[in-house]
Amino acid sequence: MVRIRRYACPSELVPVLEAALAANGYTIELRYQENSKGYDALVMRQGAASVLFTQTATSDQCEIDIWGEAQHTAAVLLESLPLNLDKLPTLQVEN
């Protein structure tokens, strides 16, 4: 079972979150790309933790998904920032 921690935040905070992750060793694995459903996505990774940012052009909100064995470290980092992050229900997906 794979657990995915989820958050939401205003889109204008995404550059701050990206910079915080980059300052802590995360690198961009997949640059912003739009998929067929109109979602933009960015994936950053460090070791055993990956962070996915997704948003649609029609929304001012960004969703953040964190997974991997070291997801706790990424979640603690994001939650330590003085920003308005909304915690969403954790997803559990069978692998």
N, C-alpha and C positions, 0 to 999 in steps of 0.2 A: 504494500500500500504506500503510495506516494502522497505526502502532505504538502500542500501549497498554501503558504501564507499570502493573504491578499490585503491590499490597502487601496484607498482612493484619495486623490488630492486634486486641487485646482491645477490645471495644465501649466499655469505660469510658474509653478514650483518645480517642474521637471528639470530645468537646467541646474537648479540648486542641488537637487537630489543626485543628478548625474555627476556633478562636480564633487560632492561629498563621497560618493562611491569611488570615483577615480582617485581622489586623494588618499583613499584607503586600499589602493591596489587593484580595484576592479578595472577591467578593460572591456571595450566594446567588442562584442562577438558578432553582432549583427546590427548594422546601422539602420536608422529609420527607413522603413519600407512600407508601402501601402499594399494591402492585400485586396483580394477581389470584393470583399465586403466593405471596403472603405476605411479599414482600421490601419493606423500607423503603428509600427512596432519597433522597439529597440531592445536588444538583449545585452546586458553587461554580465561579466563573469569573473569570479576569482576562486580558483581552486574548485571546491565542491559546492559552490553556491552560485546560482544564476538568478538574475533579476530581469523581469520582463516588464517594460512600460508599454501600454497600449492606450490609444485614444482614437476617437473618430473626429473627422473634420467638423461635424455638427455639434460636438460637445465641448464644454469648457472643463471637463473632468478627465483625469488620467487614472487608469487602473494599474496597479503594481502587483505582480505575482512574484513570489520568491520560492524557489525550490532547491533541493540538493541537501546533502548531508550537513553542510555548514550553513544552512539557511538561518539558523538562530543568530549567528554573528551579523548577517546582513540586516535582519529584522531589528536587532538591538541598535545597530548603527542608525538606521532610518528613524527609529522611535526616539533616539537621543537628540535628534535635531529639533530646534524650536520652531517646528512647522506644523501646519494643520493637516495631519494625516488621519484619515478615517480608517479604522480597522474593519475589514469585511470578514465574513465567516470563512474559516479555513476550509479549503477543498481537500477531499481525500479521494484519490484516483487509484484504481488498480493498475498495476503495471504488468 
